[in-house]
Every structure is written in structure tokens, then in C-alpha cells.
């Protein structure tokens, strides 16, 4: 019997989930080697079906429109071939090696595909998954994925349970910790500290990070500014791959020129504008008021509350208040590399707006040496494939 349910009520929190028993039953029917192979085949088939059908969540119930989500989703699905999945498994030496029996996943609400990728990683090591969504979702995209898994192979789908409750529900939190052997948690520092202090099992944390962009001293084509605008505005700048600071190689005069070109690209960005809520407008207005009093800041351009370009005199990684507020700073290549190296534990990825292939290769090499694992061309930042080493971590080996 398939027990994939989104947002059920945990009826009896005194009794742990029976996921461990269901996984044990599957291992009696299949060897682990066969179960892992079946998981790879099922994920690949489900991804192929998703690409073919273009199934989407209901835009009326989701915080981000499907046209935006597919920018991230399509490259992910195209990387879920059997060949790519075995390549990921073998790259970490995880063929025929099992993860923990049951893994808990505590999902943040900032971007819609986090739960999908987290579950895929657990399936690749043969683990059962109990997924805790935020009290208000997002669950629509995950439900599409689960429906495809069920249609492809019910045994693999039975390795997943999905629930939703507020993070303040301590009774259900304890039920989760008592039902799993390891917890993977995505969230802000407060969430991670709370889970770490309460969990009786090991915790794999994916905490708050931001991303940056670099405009090297080389020719930059209009489409590269357009790509950079996408890297800034995707998911209302709320994900760990959202650009907060743009480093420009050169002097202050070049920064101002690049800020204008970036502003032009943001103006023509085809991404749907976020809903104009009172909360969002108040947050943007407050941030702009504080910037107006900062002698190091110059608000170069704005468009309603959708985006704000700030030229900042200090060359440093600056964390935005999100909602499209981006800082443009300048420095030499050596200075930019030094800032990135100093801040590498806070940076998830870096996108490059640069025309020449050789220049891109040199910057990628130098940025990798700072400890940044994900470096790409402008416009690709929010579209990582399954091989992306989030937080620079071995994704599968961390589940053992």
C-alpha cells in the first residue's frame, strides 16, 4: 500500500512512524543493490515523464508562478537520467552503500524545489524519508513529483511520507525526531539551532547563505546583464542562490556604468513581478530609508518595490534585505578574490557576467580556490543540476 500523503495530521504522536518497518519489508523483497537500482530507474522515469507532461503546481496556491519555477526545474529534470544519477552515486563512492534507515527532512519555505532534491538524494542511498513542510507549504510542486513517483513505482514511492506543521509545534517535532535516524534541515540560523538542540539524532544543516556575481574587466554582452538580472530577481531574491552583491572589477566610474546597465536589464527582465503586499512594500521602503542615511550608499535606480540598485563604496559582501535590493561594489581582481575567500562560508554560488571564454575559465579557477563550489555564467545560477554540491558538501555521503 502506498503511503505518500501531503499534509496529513499526525494522529498519534506517541507512536513513531512505521517507515522503518516498510523499508525493512522492501529490503526483504529486494536486496539493497536491487533497491538502489530501482530507485535510480524510478527517479529517471519520473523525471522523463515530468518533462514530457510539463505538469505544474496550481499558480493560485503557490508563492511563485510556474513560468519561474520551470527555469530551475527543467535543468534539474534533465540531469536526472540514469547515467547522471549513477555518476553522482559513483562520484561519492556510494554504489551499493546504504544511507540511514529513515531520514527526516525539515524544509524551508523560501524556494519550491528544496524538498524534491532532498528526497531524491535520500532515495539514491535507499533511505526512507519523513518530510516536514512549513505550516503553510509549499507542497504543490512536491505533490506533482510524488504523483509521478507513484505512477512509476509504488514501492519506491512508499519510502516517502510528507507532513506539514508549524515549527513551534514541539509535540510533532519530537515525534519526527523519534521516528528518524538523521535529520536534514534547511532554514535560517534560528531554525538550525533549534533543531540541533532538540534532535536526538545527527543533524545535517543547510543554513542561510547568499550568492554573489562578478563583472570582470572585459566586454559584457546585453544578454549577460539580462542573465544577471534573472539571478537577482528569481524567487524574489529569497533563495541561497540569489545574488545580493555584484562585484565589478574596476574603479568607481566603471561601477556606476555597470550599475546603469544592470538597472536597464532589471527593467526589461521578463520574470513575473512579485505580489505587491503591504509587508513587502514596507520592508523595501524601510531598507531604502536606511540606505538614504548611509554615506557609503548611493541608490542608483529603482522600479517600484520590485528592485533597487545600490552603488556602495565599500568593497565587501553585503547581505540584502531581499526583495530585489542588490549592492554593486568595485575592486581589483585580487581584492574581489580576497573578499570572496573571506566570506566563502556565507556564499553559496557566484555567477560571472563576462564575454570571453578564457576570462571566464580564469575566474572560475580562481573562485574555486577560495572554496566556492558553484561558479557559473550569469543567468544559470538558479538552475543547478543534481550534481550541485550544496554548501560544498558530499550530498549522499552525508546521509550515511
C-alpha positions as CSV (number, residue, x, y, z in Angstrom):
1,X,0.0,0.0,0.0
2,X,1.4,3.4,-1.0
3,X,1.6,5.8,2.0
4,X,2.5,9.1,0.3
5,X,0.3,11.8,1.8
6,X,0.9,15.5,1.8
7,X,-0.3,17.4,4.8
8,X,-2.0,14.7,6.9
9,X,-2.5,15.1,10.6
10,X,-0.1,13.0,12.7
11,X,-2.9,11.1,14.6
12,X,-0.8,9.7,17.4
13,X,2.4,11.4,18.2
14,X,3.2,8.8,20.9
15,X,3.8,6.2,18.2
16,X,6.8,6.6,15.8
17,X,6.2,6.3,12.1
18,X,6.2,2.8,10.6
19,X,8.6,3.9,7.8
20,X,11.4,1.8,9.3
21,X,9.2,-1.3,9.0
22,X,8.2,-0.5,5.5
23,X,11.8,-0.1,4.4
24,X,12.8,-3.3,6.1
25,X,10.0,-5.1,4.2
26,X,11.3,-3.7,0.9
27,X,14.8,-4.9,1.7
28,X,13.4,-8.4,2.4
29,X,11.8,-8.4,-1.1
30,X,14.8,-6.8,-2.8
31,X,18.5,-6.8,-2.0
32,X,19.9,-3.3,-1.3
33,X,21.7,-3.4,-4.6
34,X,18.4,-4.0,-6.4
35,X,16.6,-1.4,-4.3
36,X,19.2,1.3,-5.2
37,X,18.9,0.3,-8.9
38,X,15.1,0.5,-8.7
39,X,15.3,3.9,-7.1
40,X,17.6,5.2,-9.9
41,X,15.3,3.8,-12.6
42,X,12.2,5.2,-10.9
43,X,13.6,8.7,-10.5
44,X,14.8,8.8,-14.1
45,X,11.5,7.6,-15.4
46,X,9.5,10.1,-13.3
47,X,11.8,13.0,-14.5
48,X,11.3,12.0,-18.1
49,X,7.5,11.9,-17.6
50,X,7.6,15.3,-15.9
51,X,9.5,16.8,-18.8
52,X,7.0,15.3,-21.2
53,X,3.9,16.4,-19.4
54,X,5.2,19.8,-18.1
55,X,3.0,19.1,-15.1
56,X,2.9,22.1,-12.7
57,X,1.5,23.2,-9.4
58,X,-1.5,25.4,-9.2
59,X,-0.2,29.0,-9.6
60,X,-3.1,30.3,-7.5
61,X,-1.9,28.3,-4.5
62,X,1.9,28.8,-4.9
63,X,4.1,31.8,-4.0
64,X,6.0,31.7,-7.3
65,X,4.5,31.2,-10.8
66,X,5.2,28.0,-12.8
67,X,6.9,30.0,-15.5
68,X,9.6,31.0,-12.9
69,X,9.9,27.5,-11.3
70,X,10.4,25.8,-14.6
71,X,13.6,27.9,-15.1
72,X,15.0,25.9,-12.2
73,X,13.1,22.7,-12.7
74,X,13.9,21.9,-16.3
75,X,17.8,21.7,-15.9
76,X,17.3,19.6,-12.7
77,X,15.0,17.2,-14.5
78,X,17.3,16.9,-17.5
79,X,20.1,15.9,-15.1
80,X,18.1,13.0,-13.6
81,X,18.9,10.5,-16.2
82,X,20.1,7.0,-15.1
83,X,23.6,7.9,-16.3
84,X,23.7,11.1,-14.4
85,X,22.3,9.5,-11.2
86,X,24.8,6.7,-11.2
87,X,27.6,9.2,-11.9
88,X,26.6,11.1,-8.8
89,X,26.4,7.9,-6.7
90,X,29.8,6.8,-8.0
91,X,31.4,10.2,-7.6
92,X,30.9,9.9,-3.8
93,X,31.6,6.1,-3.7
94,X,28.0,5.3,-2.7
95,X,27.2,2.4,-5.1
96,X,25.8,-0.5,-3.0
97,X,26.2,1.6,0.2
98,X,23.1,2.4,2.3
99,X,22.2,5.6,3.9
100,X,20.5,5.8,7.3
101,X,17.3,3.7,7.6
102,X,15.0,6.8,7.9
103,X,15.9,10.4,7.2
104,X,13.9,13.4,8.4
105,X,13.7,16.4,6.1
106,X,12.8,19.8,7.6
107,X,12.1,22.1,4.7
108,X,12.3,25.9,4.5
109,X,9.7,27.9,2.5
110,X,12.0,30.1,0.5
111,X,12.1,28.2,-2.8
112,X,9.8,25.5,-4.1
113,X,12.1,22.6,-5.1
114,X,14.1,22.0,-2.0
115,X,12.0,19.0,-0.8
116,X,12.2,17.4,-4.2
117,X,16.0,17.4,-4.4
118,X,16.3,16.4,-0.7
119,X,14.1,13.3,-1.2
120,X,15.9,12.3,-4.4
121,X,19.2,12.2,-2.5
122,X,17.7,10.0,0.2
123,X,16.2,7.6,-2.4
124,X,19.6,7.3,-4.1
125,X,21.0,5.8,-0.8
126,X,17.9,3.6,-0.2
127,X,16.7,5.6,2.8
128,X,13.1,6.2,3.8
129,X,12.1,9.8,4.1
130,X,9.7,11.7,6.5
131,X,9.3,15.2,5.2
132,X,8.2,18.1,7.3
133,X,7.0,21.1,5.3
134,X,6.3,24.6,6.7
135,X,2.8,25.0,8.2
136,X,1.7,26.9,5.0
137,X,3.5,24.8,2.4
138,X,4.9,24.9,-0.2
139,X,3.6,21.5,-1.2
140,X,2.3,21.8,-4.8
141,X,5.5,21.0,-6.7
142,X,6.3,18.2,-4.3
143,X,2.9,16.7,-4.8
144,X,3.4,16.7,-8.6
145,X,6.7,14.8,-8.0
146,X,5.1,12.3,-5.7
147,X,2.3,11.6,-8.1
148,X,4.8,10.8,-10.8
149,X,6.7,8.5,-8.5
150,X,3.6,6.7,-7.5
151,X,2.6,6.3,-11.2
152,X,6.2,5.0,-11.9
153,X,6.8,2.6,-9.0
154,X,4.7,2.3,-5.8
155,X,7.4,0.5,-3.9
156,X,9.8,3.4,-4.2
157,X,7.1,5.9,-3.6
158,X,6.2,4.1,-0.3
159,X,9.6,5.2,1.1
160,X,8.2,8.8,1.5
161,X,5.9,10.4,4.0
162,X,5.1,14.1,3.9
163,X,3.6,16.2,6.7
164,X,3.2,19.9,7.4
165,X,3.0,21.7,10.8
166,X,4.4,25.0,12.3
167,X,7.9,24.8,13.6
168,X,6.6,25.8,17.0
169,X,4.6,22.5,17.3
170,X,7.0,20.8,19.8
171,X,4.9,17.7,20.1
172,X,5.1,16.9,16.4
173,X,8.7,17.9,16.3
174,X,9.5,15.3,18.9
175,X,7.5,12.7,17.0
176,X,9.7,13.4,14.0
177,X,13.0,13.1,16.0
178,X,11.8,9.8,17.5
179,X,10.9,8.4,14.0
180,X,14.2,9.0,12.2
181,X,17.9,8.2,12.3
182,X,19.2,11.5,10.9
183,X,17.7,15.0,10.2
184,X,18.5,17.2,7.2
185,X,17.3,20.7,8.0
186,X,17.0,23.7,5.6
187,X,16.4,27.1,7.2
188,X,17.7,30.1,8.9
189,X,20.2,30.1,11.8
190,X,17.4,30.1,14.4
191,X,15.7,27.0,12.9
192,X,19.0,25.1,12.7
193,X,20.0,26.0,16.2
194,X,16.6,24.9,17.5
195,X,16.6,21.6,15.6
196,X,20.2,20.8,16.6
197,X,19.4,21.4,20.3
198,X,16.3,19.3,20.3
199,X,17.2,16.4,18.0
200,X,18.3,13.1,19.5
201,X,19.9,12.0,16.2
202,X,22.6,13.6,14.0
203,X,21.7,16.8,12.1
204,X,22.9,17.8,8.6
205,X,22.3,21.6,8.4
206,X,21.8,23.7,5.3
207,X,21.8,27.2,6.8
208,X,21.3,30.7,5.5
209,X,23.7,31.6,2.6
210,X,23.5,34.1,-0.2
211,X,25.2,34.3,-3.6
212,X,27.2,36.9,-5.5
213,X,28.1,37.9,-9.0
214,X,31.2,39.3,-10.7
215,X,31.5,41.6,-13.7
216,X,35.2,41.2,-14.7
217,X,37.1,43.8,-16.6
218,X,36.1,42.5,-20.1
219,X,33.4,43.0,-22.7
220,X,29.9,42.2,-21.4
221,X,27.1,41.5,-23.8
222,X,23.5,42.7,-23.1
223,X,22.3,39.1,-22.7
224,X,24.8,38.6,-19.8
225,X,23.3,41.6,-18.0
226,X,19.9,40.0,-18.6
227,X,21.1,36.8,-17.1
228,X,22.4,38.7,-14.1
229,X,19.0,40.3,-13.6
230,X,17.5,36.8,-13.6
231,X,20.0,35.7,-10.9
232,X,18.9,38.6,-8.8
233,X,15.1,38.5,-9.2
234,X,14.4,34.8,-9.1
235,X,12.2,33.8,-6.1
236,X,12.1,37.4,-5.0
237,X,15.8,37.1,-4.1
238,X,14.9,34.7,-1.2
239,X,16.9,31.6,-2.0
240,X,20.5,30.8,-1.2
241,X,21.4,31.1,-4.9
242,X,20.0,34.6,-5.1
243,X,22.6,37.4,-5.9
244,X,22.9,40.0,-3.2
245,X,26.2,41.7,-4.1
246,X,27.7,42.3,-7.6
247,X,31.4,42.8,-7.6
248,X,32.7,45.0,-10.5
249,X,36.4,44.8,-11.5
250,X,37.5,48.4,-11.9
251,X,37.1,51.8,-10.4
252,X,34.1,53.7,-9.1
253,X,33.4,55.2,-12.5
254,X,33.1,51.7,-14.1
255,X,30.9,50.6,-11.2
256,X,28.5,53.4,-11.9
257,X,28.4,52.5,-15.6
258,X,27.8,48.8,-14.8
259,X,25.1,49.7,-12.3
260,X,23.2,51.6,-15.0
261,X,23.5,48.7,-17.4
262,X,22.3,46.3,-14.7
263,X,19.4,48.6,-14.0
264,X,18.4,48.6,-17.6
265,X,18.5,44.8,-17.6
266,X,16.4,44.6,-14.4
267,X,13.8,46.9,-16.1
268,X,13.4,44.6,-19.0
269,X,13.6,41.3,-17.1
270,X,10.7,39.1,-18.2
271,X,10.2,37.4,-14.8
272,X,6.7,38.0,-13.3
273,X,6.7,40.7,-10.6
274,X,6.1,39.6,-7.1
275,X,2.8,40.4,-5.4
276,X,2.7,43.9,-4.0
277,X,1.8,43.2,-0.4
278,X,1.9,45.7,2.4
279,X,4.6,43.7,4.2
280,X,6.8,43.6,1.1
281,X,6.4,47.3,0.4
282,X,7.1,48.3,4.0
283,X,10.3,46.1,4.0
284,X,11.6,47.8,0.8
285,X,10.7,51.3,2.0
286,X,12.4,50.7,5.3
287,X,15.6,49.4,3.6
288,X,15.6,52.4,1.2
289,X,15.2,54.8,4.1
290,X,18.2,53.3,5.9
291,X,20.3,53.4,2.7
292,X,19.4,57.1,2.2
293,X,21.1,57.8,5.6
294,X,24.2,55.7,4.8
295,X,27.0,57.9,3.4
296,X,28.6,54.9,1.7
297,X,25.4,54.1,-0.3
298,X,24.1,55.7,-3.5
299,X,20.7,54.4,-4.7
300,X,21.4,54.3,-8.4
301,X,18.0,53.2,-9.7
302,X,14.7,51.7,-8.5
303,X,11.5,50.4,-10.1
304,X,8.5,50.5,-7.7
305,X,9.3,48.0,-5.0
306,X,10.4,45.3,-7.5
307,X,14.2,46.2,-7.4
308,X,16.7,48.6,-6.1
309,X,20.3,49.0,-7.4
310,X,22.7,50.4,-4.8
311,X,26.2,51.6,-5.6
312,X,28.3,51.0,-2.4
313,X,31.7,52.5,-1.7
314,X,33.0,49.6,0.5
315,X,34.1,46.5,-1.4
316,X,32.6,43.8,0.7
317,X,29.9,41.1,0.6
318,X,26.7,42.8,1.6
319,X,23.6,40.9,2.6
320,X,20.4,42.4,1.1
321,X,17.1,42.8,2.8
322,X,15.9,40.7,-0.3
323,X,13.0,41.9,-2.5
324,X,15.4,42.8,-5.3
325,X,17.8,45.1,-3.4
326,X,21.2,44.5,-4.9
327,X,24.5,46.1,-4.0
328,X,27.1,46.9,-6.6
329,X,30.7,47.3,-5.3
330,X,34.1,47.7,-7.0
331,X,37.6,46.4,-6.6
332,X,40.6,44.9,-8.2
333,X,40.5,41.2,-9.2
334,X,42.9,40.4,-6.3
335,X,40.7,42.4,-3.9
336,X,37.4,40.7,-5.1
337,X,39.0,37.3,-4.7
338,X,40.1,38.1,-1.2
339,X,36.7,39.3,-0.2
340,X,35.1,36.2,-1.6
341,X,37.6,34.0,0.2
342,X,37.0,35.7,3.5
343,X,33.2,35.3,3.0
344,X,33.2,31.8,1.4
345,X,31.4,30.2,4.3
346,X,28.4,32.6,3.6
347,X,28.4,32.3,-0.2
348,X,26.5,29.5,-2.0
349,X,27.4,30.4,-5.5
350,X,28.9,33.0,-7.8
351,X,27.7,34.0,-11.3
352,X,30.0,35.6,-13.9
353,X,29.0,38.2,-16.4
354,X,31.9,38.0,-18.9
355,X,32.2,37.6,-22.6
356,X,35.5,35.8,-23.2
357,X,35.8,32.1,-22.5
358,X,39.4,32.4,-21.3
359,X,38.5,35.1,-18.9
360,X,35.6,33.0,-17.6
361,X,37.8,30.0,-17.1
362,X,40.4,32.0,-15.2
363,X,37.8,33.5,-12.9
364,X,36.2,30.1,-12.3
365,X,39.6,28.6,-11.4
366,X,40.4,31.5,-9.0
367,X,37.0,31.4,-7.4
368,X,37.1,27.6,-6.9
369,X,40.3,28.1,-5.0
370,X,38.5,30.4,-2.5
371,X,36.3,27.4,-1.5
372,X,33.2,28.3,-3.7
373,X,32.0,25.1,-5.2
374,X,29.3,26.5,-7.6
375,X,30.5,29.0,-10.2
376,X,28.6,29.6,-13.4
377,X,27.8,32.1,-16.2
378,X,25.2,34.8,-15.5
379,X,21.7,33.5,-15.8
380,X,22.5,30.0,-14.8
381,X,22.8,30.4,-11.0
382,X,19.3,29.4,-10.1
383,X,19.4,26.4,-12.4
384,X,21.8,23.9,-10.8
385,X,21.7,20.2,-11.8
386,X,21.6,17.2,-9.5
387,X,25.4,17.2,-9.2
388,X,25.5,20.6,-7.5
389,X,27.4,20.2,-4.2
390,X,25.2,22.3,-2.0
391,X,27.3,24.0,0.7
392,X,30.3,22.2,-0.9
393,X,29.2,19.0,0.8
394,X,29.1,15.4,-0.3
395,X,25.4,15.2,-0.8
396,X,24.9,11.4,-0.4
397,X,27.8,10.5,1.9
398,X,26.4,13.0,4.5
399,X,23.3,10.7,4.7
400,X,25.3,7.7,5.9
